[in-house]
Amino acid sequence: MRKRRSRHVDHYALSDDDDDDGDSHASKRAPTPMSEILQYNEYTFTDDTVPTHTKGSFAVPNSPAKSRDTLLTHDSMPDLVGVTVDTETISEDAVDGNNIFDDCDLQYLLRCLDAVDDVEEGPKSRKRTAGDRPLLQWRALIDSYLAELLRLEGRGVFTDGCCATCQVTMQGGHRCEDCHDATLHCTSCIIAAHRQNPFHRIQTWNGQYFEKVSLKSLGLRIQLGHVVGSLCCHPVSAFSDDFVMLDLNGIHEIGLDFCGCETAQPQYVQLLRNKFFPATSVQPKTAATFGLLEHYHLLSMQSKVSAYDFYTTISKRTDNTGTSPPRDRYYAFLTMSKEWRHLKMLKRAGRGHDPAGAAATGPGECALDCPACPHPGKNLPFGWENAPKGTRWLYKLFLGIDANFRLKRKKVSSDDVDPGLNDGYAYFVNEWDYKAHLVTHDKPITDSNDANRHCNTHDAIKLANIKGSASLASSGVATVDCSRHEMKRPCSIGDLQKGERHVNVDFLVNSTLRHNTPTEVSASYDVACIYCLNIKQRFNKYGFDTLASHDIVWSVPKFHINAHREYCRSAYSPYLLPEFGRYDGEGVERRWAITNPFASITKEMGPGSRRDMLDDVFGAQNWNKIITMAQTLLARIKTAVPQRDTHVQAYQDFSSSFDDTVVDQWERDIQTWEADPKNAPNPYVIERPHLSQAAIRLELAEKDKQALDNGTATVLHADYSASSMLVSGLDIKESQRRLKVEYDTITRHTTDLARAKLIEKSNTLQRKIDTWRGIQHLFMPNVVSLQDHVGNTTSYNTDLLLPSTACIHTAVPQVLLEHEWQLRYAQAHDALASLRGRLEVRAHMYHYKDRFVRGQREGTRSNSLLQSVEAKKDSDIARYRAAFSALQVLSAALGKTNWCGTLSELRDDDVRHVSSGDGSGSEGRREMSWIWLAGGERSATLQTEAALRMEWCRARARAQRWSEECDLLQEEMRRVLAYHEWHSSWWRCQVGQNFVNRPEHQEGADAYAFRQASIRLGIRSRCQKAWHFVDAWIPSPCSLT
């Protein structure tokens, strides 16, 4: 065991008795480590040049047995009675009316003492007790628990045959399963005790065991329209007197009477006033308690339980033996739960306070707004439209566009049979307007190849994975969200028919921009680089005018951007674009993880029921975000401020290492790009110019033409020159590689037809090789002797003896070596460029597969696509390695040195995406693979300068984004408080607006409005309390200059 380091302190046992003599008791007691004497030196600086020196000491309790939190409480602070002060020189100012010790100093010393104890002795484990392992303690009592459960199957102590209430002698007796006691009652007493609880389950003793009976069979009847316990003069029984009530403890057949008096309300109103929700409005025979519907409403949102599973549960509670199943009211329960959700949504949106009624509800009026987003007229300051350019961006709206292919719907029912109730009131767009738009404009405006040439073919990948959409009415949903706060926006969600087409997303973008949106918008989309190319032309064709009144800056979410080409990774990066804060654009993605469990519930629903259900789901998610906004923004600001200070200081230190003229030039370059990122040179991109094989072939052909024109050409063949002969040889070499890959896939199960086609390809290639060799002999006569040693091989293994191979064994004309050098150098860069593209596509495909592909069929298609990309990637690797190997040989033959530049030997671990690590496991130490930095024939100095410039720009961007994040978070906190204040005022304005001549209804509506206003003020107060010290805690922003 490691020896504990001794401290320079003395241990004493201090008496609590003030009258005892410390010296006498010290000699009688053994020293125990009850406290420690700590000495200190204090220097007091006055106007004199010589400081005053004071020595002192005081006792503190020993802390090994106490936790740090216990020592720092006020009651556990040590008594300073025993403090002794030894003063060499004490100035009058130091002791005149001043306390020598400070509470903060004492706490600091105690913390230091605890820290030393923790380091030297390590954490002390608490002694385990029986209470820490209750299961082990309970195992010894299993028989006792089991005996008590069996005892409850009998009558217990109630075997005298008397009623526990009226004491009359009874035959058998009844007891209630849902009441907390097990007393036995007679029939009249059990009915009287359950007039207020008519849905409790009753058991009757038959002499051998308890059997279930209903209160209806015992004579209990529920009278509506009157006070409980009173009788109606003209009771009207429910139709057929077989009313069924659904409650949390089961499905009950009850005796129910409606009021038939002259002033009686309609039957459905009588039920509602007793908190029973009828399944039909005409002669209802089924109802559910409000408690059941409320319970299912919350349970479905939290546990994602389906209506079928919930109904089956209460059915099993009624009878789980199958001998007496309850009446089936499943479809009635579906109708009631759907109506309940719709009514709760209307109620919470204040639609019941509008004299025009629910029919006057406008699009999106029932959606819950994000209180932190800018809402003109609600939480923006007066004159925000005229704010200066430096602060106007704070009133920008951040949107995120995405699709979810998990929320599918099968071809079940139709809008005519199941039209839905919300009808565009909340988050889904109006279905009829949406379908009319798709029917009119469901044709592409431009060729998709234009977009594919701009970036990777993301849409093709998505469409390939949903080929089984023939059985689907909807392949998923698309949405436009408040991405910064991860909340759904009004009228911003719509179904997808097949793939993530622009015509669908365009309608949703236009719809969300119409709902109280500020002029400046930042929108993120995983294919924004493609989507925004022709958006103005598409909107003009649709007749949409929203783009003219909004300034939209497009970006690609940070996780998706790695699957894009290099240009997109800077031009559309939210971390590099100005006035974005630390916005990653992935907020909409994070919310899908909560929504996806509902996919198994909604895929079998009709169209209207599914939209209403998802509207309710999104509303619940928005409410959860609203009530947790206080801790969300507080956590973000606590992260942003230290990061801002760190990155601003790092940027300043990095800038100071360069000459001012260099930094000024970089600053001008970055500002020019930020002002016009589409046209200005991109400082975040390291240019990698290289001559492609096509360009080299053109250059060599032009040289041959010039030689022919000048009459200096040596003509050895009518159709081929030296350069064209080599080009043909390299083409044959590439054909050999492709054919070898096909031969490697042959197995014993390969069909005869496939084998025949391969043999035909091999024969064709061999004929090309024989023809080419005849031409090669004219330009390289020395290879004839070498070919005799090659022997007979298959066509794809035949050595063509190109100059890079033949020069090792024989003399090769210098011009051929030069020509192959140029072609091989270009081939290496072409292969790297193609390889980078394959890696980008593969990264996107893996991401899409993880998100959306489920099931064997879709998984098989995805794996086939991935295998195709992997095969092409392997071909690029082989092509580069062959070119690099040839360059190594040619460089020796031509005497070239330092020719590699940014080229290098390609190892397997070098083939990784730009965002992938090098295997070190550390983000801070991760290095980018050299294949993403490989350029052309630029000097090392230019490459280094470009790399430094790019790193300086990124350091500047990090400092700016964190500084913007701090400013934006403070503005969002202000907006949250202002929004809740506005919303509270709005609810108070609803008081007295409706039910003017119906005092009972008006009182209820006014009470609800006052309660909602109080809730908004309560949320505002909670946020204000959580953020009370934010302004004082945030220091003044650091300057980037």
Number of C-alpha atoms within 10 A of each C-alpha: 3 6 7 9 9 6 6 8 10 12 16 17 16 17 13 7 8 8 7 10 10 13 8 9 13 14 9 8 10 10 12 10 14 15 18 19 19 16 16 11 10 12 12 13 13 12 6 7 7 9 15 19 16 19 16 16 17 20 22 22 19 18 20 16 8 12 12 17 10 12 20 16 10 9 8 11 16 17 11 12 9 13 14 14 14 10 13 10 11 16 16 9 11 17 10 8 8 8 8 11 11 9 10 9 10 16 15 13 14 21 17 13 17 20 13 14 17 16 9 13 13 11 10 11 6 6 6 8 8 9 9 10 10 10 10 11 12 12 10 10 11 10 11 10 13 10 11 10 11 9 12 10 10 15 20 11 10 15 11 10 17 18 22 16 13 11 11 12 14 15 15 21 25 27 22 19 14 13 13 7 9 17 17 27 27 23 20 12 15 21 20 13 12 16 16 12 12 19 23 19 19 20 19 21 17 12 9 8 12 18 11 16 13 19 24 17 11 13 12 20 18 19 22 26 25 15 9 12 12 10 15 17 9 12 16 17 18 19 12 7 14 15 18 22 23 25 21 22 18 22 24 24 20 22 22 22 22 23 22 18 13 7 8 14 16 15 21 19 17 20 21 15 12 14 14 22 28 25 23 14 13 10 13 17 18 22 24 23 20 18 15 18 22 15 13 20 20 13 14 17 20 13 11 19 18 17 18 13 10 16 22 14 16 18 24 17 13 19 16 12 8 8 7 9 13 16 11 12 17 15 13 16 21 16 14 20 22 19 16 17 20 18 17 14 21 22 16 15 18 21 20 18 24 15 12 11 12 16 8 10 20 12 20 24 19 24 25 23 21 22 24 25 25 25 19 16 11 17 22 19 15 10 7 14 13 8 14 9 8 8 13 14 18 23 24 21 21 22 29 29 28 22 25 21 27 21 26 22 28 18 17 15 15 13 14 9 10 15 17 20 16 27 20 27 24 31 32 30 25 20 19 12 11 17 15 11 15 15 9 9 15 14 11 11 13 11 8 13 10 11 20 14 10 15 20 21 18 19 16 12 18 20 15 14 23 19 14 13 18 13 11 17 21 22 26 23 23 23 26 30 28 23 26 19 22 21 28 29 28 27 28 27 32 25 28 23 19 20 24 21 17 18 19 25 24 16 21 22 22 18 23 23 22 13 16 13 17 21 18 18 19 21 24 32 25 24 26 19 24 23 16 17 13 12 14 14 12 19 18 12 11 15 9 15 13 17 16 11 12 14 14 19 17 23 30 29 28 19 15 19 26 22 29 26 17 19 15 20 22 21 21 26 24 27 24 24 20 16 22 25 25 20 22 19 30 22 22 27 20 11 17 16 10 15 18 15 15 20 18 16 18 20 22 16 19 21 27 20 21 20 27 24 24 19 25 23 18 23 23 16 20 20 15 12 17 20 15 13 21 21 14 13 20 18 11 13 21 14 13 23 19 14 18 22 18 14 21 26 17 16 23 17 11 14 19 11 9 12 9 11 9 12 17 12 11 17 17 12 16 23 15 16 19 18 11 12 17 11 9 14 14 20 25 22 16 20 15 16 12 19 17 20 19 13 13 20 20 12 12 20 15 12 14 19 13 13 13 13 10 9 10 10 14 11 14 12 12 6 9 15 19 21 21 16 19 23 19 15 20 18 11 19 21 16 16 21 15 14 18 17 14 11 14 8 8 13 9 5 6 10 10 9 9 11 14 11 11 17 14 12 14 20 14 12 19 18 12 15 21 13 11 17 19 12 19 22 12 13 20 20 14 17 22 14 10 14 15 9 8 12 10 10 9 14 22 21 13 16 17 20 19 20 27 22 15 17 19 12 11 13 13 21 11 12 12 18 20 17 19 22 22 17 25 26 24 21 24 25 25 19 21 21 19 16 25 21 20 21 21 21 24 21 23 20 21 15 15 18 19 10 15 19 21 14 8 9 13 18 16 14 16 21 14 12 17 18 13 13 17 15 14 16 21 16 19 21 21 16 21 24 18 15 22 22 14 20 23 15 16 22 18 10 17 12 7 12 8 6 12 16 14 18 19 12 11 16 9 8 10 14 20 20 22 20 16 15 17 17 11 10 9 10 11 7 11 14 15 16 18 16 21 20 16 21 21 19 16 14 11 11 9 11 21 12 12 17 17 13 21 19 16 22 21 17 21 22 21 23 26 25 26 26 25 21 24 24 18 22 19 18 17 20 22 19 23 24 21 19 25 24 19 18 19 22 16 16 21 18 15 20 17 14 14 19 18 12 8 9 11 10 13 18 15 12 22 21 13 20 23 18 15 19 22 16 15 21 19 14 20 21 16 18 23 17 11 14 20 11 10 15 10 9 11 15 10 8 14 12 12 14 7
